[in-house]
């Protein structure tokens, strides 16, 4: 099985510029070049360029050969190629998902400066293409042609030692262009939750046509193709506020059952999610479980949620590693009508929750004082401005908690990061997009090493994305418009790092469809 590490490197497409040589006759309101400059000065910056393809790196260690000569052997994680004066010594590495390979970097060294030859699969000629001899410690083999991969996207690179040379191959990094993905996955799909499951993206969601909980899993690495959606729970109106995580190796979903007004949980019987166990009721007997968020805490699944009957934030953790049995809920915050839009993460080894206090219209944060979450610190006010905390989304960003949320009074997307590792003190919120009702249904994730947010623009009814320029989120790039294909789309977004590139699931309200995009 290939070992794969993926780094971020987005391809660019050229931007189209709208220009004017003259806007009116000389002496007019905007006449001549000065008039054009006056217009340009009043326009917003150009939108960020979109990627025509996503460049993805696949890395294999020297020891991870597909085939090798009998005289080749492993040295740690590297491969030793020791040739004789009369024969060559070789190793071959195979890469899948490489339909459009652009280059391959080889890290190697030769004893006493010995050089190596390299062979690349050429499926147009049906033969190897030889490069070399080349010296270490590194060589970049330029490819840039689909002929180097077969019809299934497999590409092969060989390293060769000859004439008594001894070569140590440390690793190969194949870069390939992968086309961005935009897919309609189902004719239903609210409350989406996207996660990586067994190496490929998967989504839990609410079937708003049949009022069921559903799950669908991609059949390739990036979400270009998907399996058939599965119904996980069809007992009444169930499956809202879904939250998908991998629990003890298998996908699991926390969700709200509207019919019985309970918090529910279901876990797969296998790593892909092809077969599922029976749903269990986590918390009862009151109306409870809305705004739920699932996370693995100290080796067991745990859920934060809103208790409607008591108007408070609740937290509950399983008593086993799979979630077959659950403990008693605790209340990290019961001050006022609080606990809306709860988002649970492990921060610095402790469970932590961001949420909205509905009574005060404020964004709050609270963390456990032990690893299991049986005791909690006093809640911390993060933002009390602009009707804050709607759609709060918590993540650990470069060693400190951070929250994206929608400030509904101002109608803008905001981001705030703590000034310490546990979230006891917070910086000033940043307005990332403060124009035209943008920022609802937001989802914060670290993508390619920097924080990023998917969100909905209420005024225009479309899907947007914005990414930071640094690891902390101190500075941000321009927003990207991802989908405006219907009157109202981009709701219930869920953002995930899919091999160094953003993947997002969302709901197209106009057409009632579950949507997925990757590599934009």
LUMLOVEX-603359 format. One line per field, with one value per residue (C-alpha): residue number from 1; residue in one letter; x, y, z. Coordinates in Angstrom, 3 decimals, always signed. Example, Ala and Ser with C-alpha at 12.3 -4.5 7.8 and 13.67 -1.06 7.14 Angstrom:
! residues 2
resi: [1, 2];
resn: [a, s];
xx: [+12.300, +13.670];
yy: [-4.500, -1.060];
zz: [+7.800, +7.140];
This chain:
! residues 520
resi: [1, 2, 3, 4, 5, 6, 7, 8, 9, 10, 11, 12, 13, 14, 15, 16, 17, 18, 19, 20, 21, 22, 23, 24, 25, 26, 27, 28, 29, 30, 31, 32, 33, 34, 35, 36, 37, 38, 39, 40, 41, 42, 43, 44, 45, 46, 47, 48, 49, 50, 51, 52, 53, 54, 55, 56, 57, 58, 59, 60, 61, 62, 63, 64, 65, 66, 67, 68, 69, 70, 71, 72, 73, 74, 75, 76, 77, 78, 79, 80, 81, 82, 83, 84, 85, 86, 87, 88, 89, 90, 91, 92, 93, 94, 95, 96, 97, 98, 99, 100, 101, 102, 103, 104, 105, 106, 107, 108, 109, 110, 111, 112, 113, 114, 115, 116, 117, 118, 119, 120, 121, 122, 123, 124, 125, 126, 127, 128, 129, 130, 131, 132, 133, 134, 135, 136, 137, 138, 139, 140, 141, 142, 143, 144, 145, 146, 147, 148, 149, 150, 151, 152, 153, 154, 155, 156, 157, 158, 159, 160, 161, 162, 163, 164, 165, 166, 167, 168, 169, 170, 171, 172, 173, 174, 175, 176, 177, 178, 179, 180, 181, 182, 183, 184, 185, 186, 187, 188, 189, 190, 191, 192, 193, 194, 195, 196, 197, 198, 199, 200, 201, 202, 203, 204, 205, 206, 207, 208, 209, 210, 211, 212, 213, 214, 215, 216, 217, 218, 219, 220, 221, 222, 223, 224, 225, 226, 227, 228, 229, 230, 231, 232, 233, 234, 235, 236, 237, 238, 239, 240, 241, 242, 243, 244, 245, 246, 247, 248, 249, 250, 251, 252, 253, 254, 255, 256, 257, 258, 259, 260, 261, 262, 263, 264, 265, 266, 267, 268, 269, 270, 271, 272, 273, 274, 275, 276, 277, 278, 279, 280, 281, 282, 283, 284, 285, 286, 287, 288, 289, 290, 291, 292, 293, 294, 295, 296, 297, 298, 299, 300, 301, 302, 303, 304, 305, 306, 307, 308, 309, 310, 311, 312, 313, 314, 315, 316, 317, 318, 319, 320, 321, 322, 323, 324, 325, 326, 327, 328, 329, 330, 331, 332, 333, 334, 335, 336, 337, 338, 339, 340, 341, 342, 343, 344, 345, 346, 347, 348, 349, 350, 351, 352, 353, 354, 355, 356, 357, 358, 359, 360, 361, 362, 363, 364, 365, 366, 367, 368, 369, 370, 371, 372, 373, 374, 375, 376, 377, 378, 379, 380, 381, 382, 383, 384, 385, 386, 387, 388, 389, 390, 391, 392, 393, 394, 395, 396, 397, 398, 399, 400, 401, 402, 403, 404, 405, 406, 407, 408, 409, 410, 411, 412, 413, 414, 415, 416, 417, 418, 419, 420, 421, 422, 423, 424, 425, 426, 427, 428, 429, 430, 431, 432, 433, 434, 435, 436, 437, 438, 439, 440, 441, 442, 443, 444, 445, 446, 447, 448, 449, 450, 451, 452, 453, 454, 455, 456, 457, 458, 459, 460, 461, 462, 463, 464, 465, 466, 467, 468, 469, 470, 471, 472, 473, 474, 475, 476, 477, 478, 479, 480, 481, 482, 483, 484, 485, 486, 487, 488, 489, 490, 491, 492, 493, 494, 495, 496, 497, 498, 499, 500, 501, 502, 503, 504, 505, 506, 507, 508, 509, 510, 511, 512, 513, 514, 515, 516, 517, 518, 519, 520];
resn: [x, x, x, x, x, x, x, x, x, x, x, x, x, x, x, x, x, x, x, x, x, x, x, x, x, x, x, x, x, x, x, x, x, x, x, x, x, x, x, x, x, x, x, x, x, x, x, x, x, x, x, x, x, x, x, x, x, x, x, x, x, x, x, x, x, x, x, x, x, x, x, x, x, x, x, x, x, x, x, x, x, x, x, x, x, x, x, x, x, x, x, x, x, x, x, x, x, x, x, x, x, x, x, x, x, x, x, x, x, x, x, x, x, x, x, x, x, x, x, x, x, x, x, x, x, x, x, x, x, x, x, x, x, x, x, x, x, x, x, x, x, x, x, x, x, x, x, x, x, x, x, x, x, x, x, x, x, x, x, x, x, x, x, x, x, x, x, x, x, x, x, x, x, x, x, x, x, x, x, x, x, x, x, x, x, x, x, x, x, x, x, x, x, x, x, x, x, x, x, x, x, x, x, x, x, x, x, x, x, x, x, x, x, x, x, x, x, x, x, x, x, x, x, x, x, x, x, x, x, x, x, x, x, x, x, x, x, x, x, x, x, x, x, x, x, x, x, x, x, x, x, x, x, x, x, x, x, x, x, x, x, x, x, x, x, x, x, x, x, x, x, x, x, x, x, x, x, x, x, x, x, x, x, x, x, x, x, x, x, x, x, x, x, x, x, x, x, x, x, x, x, x, x, x, x, x, x, x, x, x, x, x, x, x, x, x, x, x, x, x, x, x, x, x, x, x, x, x, x, x, x, x, x, x, x, x, x, x, x, x, x, x, x, x, x, x, x, x, x, x, x, x, x, x, x, x, x, x, x, x, x, x, x, x, x, x, x, x, x, x, x, x, x, x, x, x, x, x, x, x, x, x, x, x, x, x, x, x, x, x, x, x, x, x, x, x, x, x, x, x, x, x, x, x, x, x, x, x, x, x, x, x, x, x, x, x, x, x, x, x, x, x, x, x, x, x, x, x, x, x, x, x, x, x, x, x, x, x, x, x, x, x, x, x, x, x, x, x, x, x, x, x, x, x, x, x, x, x, x, x, x, x, x, x, x, x, x, x, x, x, x, x, x, x, x, x, x, x, x, x, x, x, x, x, x, x, x, x, x, x, x, x, x, x, x, x, x, x, x, x, x, x, x, x, x, x, x, x, x, x, x, x, x, x, x, x, x, x, x, x];
xx: [+0.000, +1.410, +2.321, +1.034, +1.907, +0.326, +1.538, -0.362, +0.455, -2.469, -2.314, -3.530, -5.695, -5.361, -7.751, -9.755, -9.472, -12.120, -10.383, -11.332, -9.139, -11.564, -14.747, -16.117, -15.051, -12.286, -13.642, -16.413, -17.005, -14.575, -12.742, -9.315, -6.861, -7.375, -11.065, -10.251, -7.983, -10.762, -13.113, -10.511, -9.848, -13.490, -13.650, -12.873, -9.712, -9.808, -11.202, -8.572, -7.620, -9.189, -7.212, -7.490, -6.045, -4.709, -1.084, -0.799, +2.415, +2.606, +5.642, +7.158, +10.123, +12.966, +11.969, +8.432, +9.207, +6.662, +9.410, +13.137, +16.255, +17.380, +20.550, +18.678, +18.027, +16.534, +18.714, +16.293, +13.587, +15.901, +16.782, +20.375, +21.166, +24.615, +25.576, +28.465, +30.802, +28.787, +25.130, +22.766, +20.777, +17.364, +14.215, +10.800, +8.239, +4.591, +2.225, -1.553, -3.854, -1.243, -3.136, -1.397, +2.097, +4.126, +7.406, +9.159, +11.769, +14.225, +16.359, +19.395, +23.144, +25.919, +28.955, +32.090, +29.910, +28.437, +25.685, +22.318, +20.122, +16.350, +13.650, +10.090, +7.133, +6.103, +2.778, +2.677, +5.771, +5.140, +8.717, +10.904, +12.283, +15.835, +17.261, +20.846, +23.415, +22.532, +24.168, +22.618, +21.610, +18.444, +17.119, +13.837, +12.621, +10.309, +7.282, +4.315, +2.658, -0.195, +1.790, +3.798, +0.731, -1.398, -5.155, -5.785, -3.540, -0.549, +2.935, +6.226, +9.684, +12.844, +16.273, +19.264, +22.831, +25.330, +29.048, +29.790, +27.995, +26.283, +23.230, +21.031, +17.508, +15.802, +12.457, +10.550, +7.943, +5.652, +3.661, +0.481, -2.280, -5.713, -8.780, -10.989, -14.195, -17.766, -20.397, -24.090, -24.330, -27.999, -31.372, -31.475, -28.830, -29.192, -27.006, -23.926, -20.792, -17.639, -14.725, -11.909, -12.888, -10.392, -8.399, -11.246, -13.899, -17.300, -20.422, -23.250, -26.406, -30.127, -32.413, -34.993, -37.196, -37.669, -36.622, -33.793, -30.124, -27.872, -24.189, -22.162, -18.488, -16.178, -14.613, -11.463, -9.009, -10.396, -14.137, -14.338, -16.559, -18.863, -20.722, -24.465, -25.863, -26.900, -29.782, -28.504, -31.685, -35.225, -37.272, -39.437, -38.034, -34.372, -30.883, -30.651, -27.491, -25.285, -21.660, -19.360, -16.084, -13.919, -14.319, -12.007, -11.226, -14.808, -17.033, -19.695, -22.410, -24.073, -27.450, -30.801, -34.011, -36.891, -39.636, -38.509, -36.532, -33.378, -29.652, -28.693, -25.466, -24.655, -21.333, -20.251, -19.214, -16.320, -13.728, -15.446, -18.998, -20.557, -22.433, -23.723, -24.797, -28.060, -28.520, -28.389, -30.035, -27.318, -29.284, -32.875, -35.610, -35.862, -35.945, -32.216, -29.569, -29.824, -26.620, -24.623, -20.904, -19.031, -15.342, -13.034, -11.997, -9.389, -9.995, -13.805, -16.506, -17.987, -20.729, -21.551, -25.132, -27.964, -30.508, -33.734, -35.807, -33.199, -31.769, -28.149, -24.983, -24.458, -21.548, -21.584, -18.852, -19.070, -17.863, -16.170, -14.034, -16.780, -19.811, -21.839, -22.584, -22.645, -22.137, -24.273, -24.297, -22.714, -23.470, -20.357, -22.556, -26.120, -26.128, -29.128, -30.414, -27.037, -25.400, -26.542, -24.174, -21.907, -18.590, -16.477, -12.729, -9.777, -7.562, -4.222, -5.378, -8.665, -12.190, -13.303, -16.519, -17.407, -21.089, -23.603, -25.464, -28.898, -30.016, -27.041, -26.361, -22.691, -19.940, -18.561, -15.880, -15.391, -12.808, -12.525, -10.038, -9.264, -8.805, -12.199, -14.320, -15.814, -14.943, -14.970, -13.414, -15.487, -16.808, -14.931, -16.669, -15.029, -17.189, -20.215, -20.467, -22.786, -25.050, -22.055, -21.660, -24.053, -22.760, -19.675, -16.965, -13.992, -10.575, -7.046, -5.003, -1.220, -1.379, -4.254, -8.062, -9.739, -13.376, -15.150, -18.701, -21.407, -22.173, -25.782, -26.300, -23.560, -24.085, -20.406, -18.023, -15.654, -12.600, -10.967, -7.994, -6.928, -3.718, -2.788, -2.771, -5.885, -8.179, -8.183, -7.648, -8.667, -7.598, -9.853, -12.199, -11.377, -14.035, -13.130, -16.121, -18.345, -20.315, -23.801, -24.766, -21.868, -20.738, -23.661, -23.334, -19.554, -17.069, -13.465, -10.655, -6.901, -6.214, -2.684, -1.322, -3.373, -6.894, -9.668, -13.444, -16.329, -19.531, -22.775, -23.615, -27.222, -27.864, -26.662, -27.475, -24.087, -21.135, -17.904, -14.425, -11.579, -8.108, -5.509, -2.086, -0.302, -0.548, -2.223, -4.821, -3.411, -3.854, -6.304, -6.541, -9.454, -12.734, -13.516, -16.951, -17.353, -20.957, -23.716, -25.457, -28.883, -30.857, -29.923, -26.944, -23.999, -25.927, -24.851, -21.220, -18.623, -14.936, -12.166, -8.520, -8.493, -4.823, -3.698, -6.550, -9.992, -12.983, -16.441, -19.887, -22.972, -26.682, -28.268, -31.596, -33.139, -32.666, -32.648, -29.271, -26.245, -23.157, -19.402, -16.403, -12.656, -9.456, -10.934];
yy: [+0.000, +3.350, +5.807, +9.227, +12.651, +15.643, +19.264, +22.370, +24.037, +25.527, +26.078, +29.405, +30.486, +33.854, +36.610, +38.544, +42.295, +44.737, +47.806, +51.045, +53.147, +56.052, +56.357, +59.560, +62.541, +64.733, +67.021, +64.564, +63.417, +60.489, +61.549, +60.248, +58.144, +60.130, +59.260, +55.563, +55.735, +57.444, +54.572, +51.929, +53.589, +53.106, +49.423, +46.582, +44.487, +41.795, +38.469, +35.877, +33.707, +30.267, +27.087, +25.330, +22.279, +21.296, +20.151, +17.279, +15.632, +11.881, +10.784, +7.325, +6.332, +4.465, +1.216, +1.393, -0.124, -1.801, -4.002, -4.333, -6.155, -9.126, -7.224, -4.199, -3.976, -1.642, +0.609, +2.065, +3.713, +4.087, +1.627, +0.611, -0.123, -1.765, -2.740, -4.900, -4.172, -6.551, -5.894, -3.146, -2.875, -1.234, -0.336, +0.633, +2.818, +2.904, +5.855, +5.688, +8.717, +10.176, +10.653, +13.979, +13.782, +16.994, +16.135, +13.743, +14.806, +12.097, +12.427, +10.139, +9.934, +8.073, +6.556, +8.503, +10.777, +7.947, +8.926, +7.270, +6.664, +7.014, +5.351, +6.720, +4.731, +5.953, +4.339, +5.964, +3.997, +1.091, +1.342, +3.013, +6.499, +6.812, +9.960, +10.374, +9.843, +12.355, +13.307, +13.594, +14.717, +15.643, +15.646, +16.980, +14.841, +16.922, +14.991, +17.183, +14.733, +12.208, +9.591, +8.858, +7.258, +4.332, +4.450, +3.890, +6.750, +4.626, +6.060, +4.221, +5.619, +3.486, +4.289, +2.424, +1.905, +0.469, -0.185, -0.821, +2.277, +2.214, +4.470, +5.136, +6.311, +8.142, +9.167, +10.118, +12.895, +12.746, +15.920, +15.511, +17.822, +16.845, +18.540, +20.386, +18.607, +19.943, +17.245, +16.868, +13.847, +13.571, +15.244, +16.087, +17.192, +19.691, +19.790, +18.475, +17.285, +16.444, +14.354, +12.153, +8.495, +5.730, +8.069, +9.560, +12.234, +11.269, +13.237, +12.768, +14.788, +15.150, +13.782, +16.569, +14.711, +11.571, +13.068, +10.532, +10.492, +9.671, +9.029, +8.926, +8.038, +8.931, +6.102, +8.047, +10.224, +13.641, +13.079, +12.834, +9.760, +8.615, +5.537, +5.171, +7.171, +5.042, +5.670, +5.270, +6.085, +6.315, +6.135, +9.242, +12.686, +12.236, +13.288, +17.048, +18.771, +15.904, +15.720, +13.119, +11.877, +8.764, +6.964, +4.066, +3.582, +3.700, +6.633, +7.718, +10.383, +12.388, +13.926, +15.142, +13.109, +15.572, +13.008, +11.891, +15.097, +13.229, +13.275, +10.168, +8.449, +5.748, +4.129, +2.077, -1.553, -1.064, +1.552, +2.747, +3.030, +0.310, -1.286, +0.412, -0.556, +0.328, +3.966, +4.648, +7.391, +9.371, +11.838, +11.795, +12.337, +16.093, +17.871, +17.850, +17.368, +20.303, +22.007, +18.848, +18.455, +15.120, +14.747, +12.024, +13.072, +11.080, +7.996, +7.992, +9.841, +12.934, +15.362, +18.964, +20.091, +22.435, +21.353, +23.064, +22.303, +23.690, +26.311, +25.330, +23.949, +20.234, +17.803, +14.016, +11.407, +7.686, +5.187, +3.067, +3.728, +3.085, +4.834, +1.736, +3.190, +6.765, +8.554, +11.245, +14.713, +17.716, +21.420, +23.492, +26.628, +27.141, +30.949, +32.144, +30.527, +29.285, +26.566, +27.406, +26.501, +24.442, +23.365, +20.808, +20.304, +19.047, +22.042, +21.455, +18.014, +19.268, +19.303, +22.834, +24.299, +27.508, +28.488, +31.307, +32.645, +33.459, +35.591, +37.952, +37.518, +36.779, +34.363, +32.267, +29.608, +27.055, +24.307, +21.248, +21.167, +17.497, +15.330, +13.595, +16.708, +15.717, +19.191, +22.547, +25.990, +29.165, +30.206, +33.022, +35.801, +35.970, +38.609, +40.561, +42.774, +42.739, +39.865, +37.524, +33.758, +32.553, +29.395, +29.277, +26.954, +26.095, +24.798, +24.612, +27.026, +26.946, +25.851, +28.025, +27.869, +30.017, +30.587, +31.655, +32.958, +35.158, +38.528, +38.947, +42.572, +43.732, +40.871, +39.917, +36.991, +37.249, +35.336, +35.456, +33.567, +33.140, +34.738, +31.627, +27.890, +27.004, +29.931, +31.744, +35.093, +36.196, +38.760, +41.245, +39.730, +40.403, +41.242, +39.106, +39.844, +42.652, +43.429, +42.356, +39.808, +37.353, +34.773, +32.563, +28.743, +29.165, +26.325, +26.834, +24.350, +24.337, +23.695, +23.246, +24.610, +27.830, +28.576, +28.785, +29.308, +28.289, +30.307, +31.532, +34.966, +35.622, +38.567, +36.844, +33.297, +31.818, +29.843, +31.655, +30.714, +32.662, +31.540, +33.117, +34.224, +32.945, +30.089, +32.188, +33.924, +37.380, +38.312, +36.955, +36.756, +37.799, +35.938, +33.433, +32.956, +29.185, +28.548, +30.890, +28.330, +28.728, +31.382, +30.024, +27.699, +27.318, +26.633, +24.167, +24.263, +21.878, +22.452, +19.845, +19.540, +16.924, +16.213, +19.789, +21.346, +22.545, +20.262, +21.568, +19.989, +22.191, +22.363, +23.878, +25.003, +25.996, +22.574, +20.597, +18.992, +17.858, +19.405, +18.829, +20.782, +20.124, +21.799, +25.144];
zz: [+0.000, -0.998, +1.702, +0.753, +2.092, +0.452, +0.341, -0.731, -4.063, -5.963, -9.723, -11.040, -13.940, -15.573, -14.492, -17.083, -16.767, -17.896, -19.330, -21.051, -23.311, -23.048, -21.080, -22.566, -24.599, -23.166, -20.514, -19.539, -16.004, -16.407, -19.555, -20.445, -18.474, -15.296, -15.430, -15.779, -12.738, -10.793, -11.568, -10.699, -7.353, -6.411, -7.337, -4.879, -5.354, -8.014, -6.778, -5.945, -8.952, -9.068, -9.541, -12.899, -11.196, -7.811, -7.705, -5.265, -4.078, -3.488, -1.467, -1.244, +0.865, -0.774, +0.924, -0.531, -3.917, -6.161, -7.615, -6.954, -8.074, -5.990, -5.085, -3.657, +0.089, +2.682, +4.803, +7.337, +5.249, +2.209, -0.565, -1.342, -5.002, -5.244, -8.788, -9.954, -12.845, -15.006, -14.075, -13.007, -9.768, -9.807, -7.867, -9.236, -7.433, -8.498, -8.004, -8.402, -8.886, -11.250, -14.503, -15.187, -13.638, -13.870, -12.118, -9.781, -7.224, -6.210, -3.071, -3.316, -2.738, -4.495, -2.809, -3.858, -6.018, -8.051, -10.462, -11.063, -14.088, -13.931, -16.028, -16.458, -17.760, -21.232, -22.177, -25.619, -26.621, -24.247, -22.988, -20.384, -21.018, -19.645, -17.988, -16.790, -15.549, -12.785, -9.504, -6.035, -3.518, -5.437, -8.978, -10.383, -13.283, -15.486, -16.762, -17.774, -20.131, -19.610, -21.554, -18.422, -16.783, -17.907, -18.457, -14.740, -13.635, -12.600, -13.100, -12.511, -11.770, -11.621, -10.183, -11.598, -10.411, -12.900, -13.529, -9.868, -8.537, -5.135, -4.750, -1.694, -2.608, +0.271, -1.235, -4.378, -4.543, -7.570, -8.340, -10.358, -11.551, -10.248, -11.672, -9.156, -8.166, -8.091, -7.524, -6.760, -4.455, -3.505, -4.034, -0.316, +2.088, +4.928, +8.079, +6.276, +8.094, +6.108, +7.428, +6.154, +6.590, +5.806, +3.566, +1.523, +2.175, +3.598, +4.539, +7.009, +6.325, +6.813, +4.098, +4.140, +1.631, +3.754, +7.128, +7.603, +8.597, +5.647, +4.916, +1.691, +1.170, -1.734, -3.700, -4.605, -2.715, -3.602, -3.988, -7.770, -7.466, -4.657, -3.518, -3.026, -0.077, +2.908, +5.300, +8.873, +10.807, +9.438, +12.655, +12.404, +11.653, +12.515, +11.426, +11.981, +13.298, +12.096, +13.249, +11.643, +13.174, +13.057, +16.401, +17.231, +13.530, +12.211, +11.191, +13.690, +13.689, +16.449, +15.521, +16.776, +16.558, +16.137, +16.698, +20.154, +20.847, +21.841, +21.158, +19.152, +18.072, +15.538, +14.577, +11.594, +11.892, +9.457, +8.544, +5.334, +6.627, +4.455, +7.382, +10.526, +14.007, +15.669, +16.775, +20.518, +22.554, +24.309, +26.421, +27.722, +28.941, +28.193, +24.823, +24.196, +21.519, +19.116, +17.914, +18.689, +17.989, +18.135, +19.017, +20.355, +23.874, +25.826, +23.681, +23.769, +21.792, +23.434, +22.380, +23.207, +22.607, +23.550, +26.145, +25.086, +28.208, +30.592, +28.222, +28.852, +27.306, +27.901, +27.440, +27.592, +27.057, +26.371, +28.960, +26.288, +23.198, +20.621, +22.133, +22.990, +26.447, +27.706, +30.996, +32.581, +30.967, +32.701, +32.218, +31.426, +31.270, +32.527, +32.761, +30.759, +27.599, +26.390, +24.282, +20.745, +17.874, +20.122, +18.575, +20.468, +19.974, +21.990, +22.800, +24.521, +25.661, +27.185, +25.713, +24.799, +23.395, +21.602, +21.650, +21.660, +24.669, +23.269, +26.194, +25.922, +22.158, +22.890, +21.844, +24.706, +25.208, +27.963, +28.492, +30.663, +33.517, +32.971, +29.886, +30.128, +30.714, +34.048, +35.429, +33.663, +34.105, +34.263, +30.840, +29.043, +27.113, +23.680, +21.967, +23.127, +20.047, +17.047, +18.136, +18.058, +18.090, +15.414, +13.659, +15.917, +14.585, +16.822, +15.724, +17.100, +14.979, +15.350, +18.979, +20.198, +19.920, +17.262, +16.328, +13.159, +13.553, +12.087, +13.712, +12.638, +13.691, +11.330, +8.899, +8.710, +9.031, +11.999, +13.226, +16.646, +18.096, +21.707, +22.963, +24.959, +24.298, +26.293, +25.497, +28.838, +27.040, +23.556, +20.993, +19.234, +16.599, +12.942, +10.384, +7.400, +5.221, +6.406, +3.255, +2.201, +4.865, +4.526, +7.061, +8.050, +8.047, +8.483, +9.041, +10.231, +9.497, +9.063, +5.364, +4.111, +7.387, +7.555, +8.864, +6.278, +6.375, +4.114, +4.507, +2.981, +1.586, +2.578, +0.282, -2.884, -1.762, -2.705, -1.303, -0.361, +0.895, +2.481, +3.567, +5.851, +4.643, +7.761, +10.248, +12.983, +10.844, +11.534, +7.858, +5.298, +1.524, -0.646, -0.554, -3.307, -4.803, -5.163, -6.180, -7.330, -9.521, -7.884, -6.025, -2.581, -2.206, +0.164, +3.358, +6.090, +4.947, +6.371, +5.549, +5.710, +4.674, +1.906, +1.180, +1.629, -0.330, +0.790, +0.511, +1.403, +1.632, +1.556, +0.828, -2.289, -0.851, -4.174, -5.764, -2.502, -3.295, -1.318, -2.953, -2.653, -3.947, -3.716, -4.898, -5.861];
